[in-house]
């Protein structure tokens, strides 16, 4: 897939105010500071479509972007950031859950995971929640350029071992680096294939 256009549409905290559109949506979510904004900028080949910050917890809203006039990329707030108040955490959790439960246009959630670390309970719990609620998801492992190839193999194996204690098979996953565009074509081809499958159903 070639990204020919990427336009900001709307930001809000109310799922009912999300675009009134039948276009398929792909949501991007992960722990704070996982590299989500950098990944979105890399995928769209736009330097500032998503704001990059050194401070975790920068995204506080549901952000919709229209890609190629035919699908929406949705940038969701990160979870698990320790420095926001409990009240804010609950607020984020409520509108994130509301988005996933009510947004029928959503066809896939991309859960971003920092490949440098051991499997984190908060990520595994969130994937479990998606599974329980029958929300299709894929995993995007980020920051692959920050570790050696052997460490990538070991960390992927650790994740696979953990996930296969719960899931019958490994969810679709992609190894990416925003620094050198690793995985870009694979993620976009995956989105393209889902979009084609949806067209064939109509």
C-alpha positions as CSV (number, residue, x, y, z in Angstrom):
1,X,0.0,0.0,0.0
2,X,1.2,3.5,-0.8
3,X,0.0,6.3,1.5
4,X,-1.1,9.1,-0.8
5,X,-3.0,11.1,1.7
6,X,-3.1,11.4,5.5
7,X,-5.4,14.0,7.1
8,X,-6.3,14.8,10.7
9,X,-10.0,14.5,11.2
10,X,-10.9,15.0,14.9
11,X,-9.8,14.6,18.5
12,X,-12.2,13.9,21.4
13,X,-12.9,11.9,24.5
14,X,-16.4,10.9,23.6
15,X,-16.9,7.9,21.3
16,X,-20.2,9.2,20.2
17,X,-18.4,12.2,18.6
18,X,-16.1,10.0,16.5
19,X,-16.6,10.4,12.8
20,X,-20.0,9.3,11.5
21,X,-18.4,7.1,8.8
22,X,-18.6,3.5,7.6
23,X,-14.9,3.4,6.8
24,X,-12.9,0.7,8.5
25,X,-10.8,1.8,11.5
26,X,-7.5,0.6,12.8
27,X,-6.7,1.6,16.4
28,X,-3.1,1.9,17.7
29,X,-2.6,1.6,21.4
30,X,0.1,0.5,23.9
31,X,1.8,1.4,27.1
32,X,3.0,5.0,27.4
33,X,6.3,5.7,25.7
34,X,6.1,2.6,23.6
35,X,6.9,4.7,20.4
36,X,3.3,5.0,19.1
37,X,3.6,8.5,17.6
38,X,6.9,7.6,16.0
39,X,5.4,4.5,14.5
40,X,2.4,6.3,13.1
41,X,4.6,9.0,11.6
42,X,6.7,6.2,10.0
43,X,3.8,4.3,8.6
44,X,2.2,7.4,7.1
45,X,5.6,8.9,6.0
46,X,4.5,12.1,7.7
47,X,7.0,13.7,10.1
48,X,4.4,15.3,12.4
49,X,1.0,13.6,11.8
50,X,1.3,12.3,15.4
51,X,3.1,14.4,17.9
52,X,6.2,12.8,19.3
53,X,7.2,13.6,22.9
54,X,9.9,12.4,25.3
55,X,7.2,12.6,28.0
56,X,5.1,9.5,28.4
57,X,1.3,10.0,28.4
58,X,1.3,12.7,25.7
59,X,-1.7,11.4,23.8
60,X,-4.8,12.1,25.9
61,X,-7.5,11.9,23.3
62,X,-9.0,9.7,20.6
63,X,-7.4,11.0,17.4
64,X,-8.8,10.1,14.0
65,X,-6.8,10.4,10.8
66,X,-8.2,9.7,7.3
67,X,-5.8,7.6,5.2
68,X,-6.0,7.5,1.4
69,X,-9.7,8.6,1.8
70,X,-10.7,5.1,2.5
71,X,-9.8,4.1,6.1
72,X,-9.2,5.7,9.5
73,X,-6.1,5.4,11.6
74,X,-7.0,5.9,15.3
75,X,-4.4,7.1,17.7
76,X,-5.5,6.1,21.3
77,X,-4.0,7.2,24.6
78,X,-1.3,5.0,26.2
79,X,-2.1,2.9,29.2
80,X,-0.1,2.2,32.3
81,X,1.6,5.6,32.8
82,X,2.3,5.9,36.5
83,X,2.5,9.7,36.8
84,X,-1.1,10.6,35.9
85,X,-3.6,10.7,38.8
86,X,-5.9,7.8,39.6
87,X,-8.8,9.9,38.5
88,X,-7.2,10.5,35.1
89,X,-6.3,6.9,34.7
90,X,-9.9,5.9,35.3
91,X,-11.1,8.5,32.8
92,X,-8.7,7.3,30.2
93,X,-9.7,3.7,30.9
94,X,-13.4,4.5,30.6
95,X,-13.3,6.2,27.2
96,X,-10.8,3.7,25.8
97,X,-13.1,0.8,26.8
98,X,-16.1,2.7,25.5
99,X,-14.3,3.2,22.2
100,X,-13.5,-0.6,21.8
101,X,-17.0,-1.7,23.0
102,X,-19.1,0.8,20.9
103,X,-17.1,1.6,17.8
104,X,-18.5,-0.9,15.2
105,X,-16.2,0.5,12.5
106,X,-13.2,-0.9,14.3
107,X,-11.8,-3.9,12.4
108,X,-8.4,-4.3,14.1
109,X,-6.5,-3.1,17.1
110,X,-2.8,-2.9,16.9
111,X,-1.3,-3.4,20.4
112,X,2.2,-1.9,20.5
113,X,4.8,-3.6,22.7
114,X,8.4,-2.5,23.3
115,X,10.5,-5.4,22.1
116,X,13.4,-4.5,24.4
117,X,11.6,-5.8,27.5
118,X,10.3,-9.0,29.0
119,X,6.5,-9.7,28.6
120,X,4.8,-7.1,30.8
121,X,1.6,-8.2,32.7
122,X,-0.2,-5.0,31.8
123,X,0.2,-5.7,28.0
124,X,-0.8,-9.4,28.5
125,X,-3.9,-8.3,30.5
126,X,-4.9,-5.8,27.9
127,X,-4.7,-8.4,25.1
128,X,-6.7,-10.8,27.3
129,X,-9.4,-8.1,27.7
130,X,-9.5,-7.6,23.9
131,X,-9.9,-11.4,23.5
132,X,-12.6,-11.7,26.1
133,X,-14.5,-8.8,24.3
134,X,-14.0,-10.4,20.9
135,X,-12.0,-7.5,19.5
136,X,-9.6,-8.5,16.7
137,X,-6.1,-7.5,17.4
138,X,-2.5,-7.8,16.2
139,X,0.8,-7.0,18.0
140,X,3.3,-4.5,16.8
141,X,6.7,-5.0,18.5
142,X,8.5,-1.6,18.4
143,X,12.1,-0.4,18.8
144,X,13.7,-3.4,17.1
145,X,16.7,-1.2,16.1
146,X,17.5,-0.8,19.8
147,X,18.5,-4.4,20.4
148,X,20.6,-7.1,18.7
149,X,19.0,-9.7,16.4
150,X,19.6,-12.5,18.9
151,X,17.9,-10.6,21.6
152,X,14.9,-10.1,19.2
153,X,14.6,-13.8,18.8
154,X,14.8,-14.5,22.5
155,X,12.3,-11.8,23.4
156,X,9.8,-12.9,20.7
157,X,10.1,-16.5,22.0
158,X,9.4,-15.3,25.5
159,X,6.3,-13.5,24.3
160,X,5.2,-16.5,22.3
161,X,5.6,-18.8,25.3
162,X,3.5,-16.4,27.5
163,X,0.8,-15.9,24.9
164,X,0.4,-19.5,24.1
165,X,-0.5,-20.3,27.7
166,X,-3.8,-18.3,26.9
167,X,-4.2,-18.4,23.2
168,X,-4.5,-21.4,20.9
169,X,-2.2,-19.7,18.4
170,X,0.0,-16.6,18.3
171,X,-1.9,-13.5,17.3
172,X,-0.6,-11.8,14.0
173,X,2.5,-9.8,14.9
174,X,5.0,-7.5,13.3
175,X,8.5,-6.5,14.3
176,X,9.1,-2.8,13.6
177,X,11.5,0.1,13.9
178,X,10.4,3.7,13.4
179,X,14.1,4.6,13.0
180,X,14.7,2.6,9.8
181,X,11.1,1.8,8.7
182,X,11.4,-1.9,9.5
183,X,8.0,-3.6,9.2
184,X,6.3,-0.7,7.5
185,X,5.4,-2.5,4.3
186,X,4.2,-5.6,6.3
187,X,1.9,-3.6,8.5
188,X,0.4,-1.7,5.5
189,X,0.0,-4.8,3.5
190,X,-1.9,-6.4,6.4
191,X,-4.2,-3.4,6.5
192,X,-4.6,-3.5,2.8
193,X,-5.6,-7.2,2.8
194,X,-8.2,-6.6,5.5
195,X,-9.7,-3.7,3.5
196,X,-9.8,-5.9,0.4
197,X,-11.5,-8.7,2.3
198,X,-14.1,-6.2,3.7
199,X,-14.8,-5.0,0.1
200,X,-15.4,-8.6,-1.0
201,X,-17.9,-9.1,1.8
202,X,-20.0,-6.1,0.7
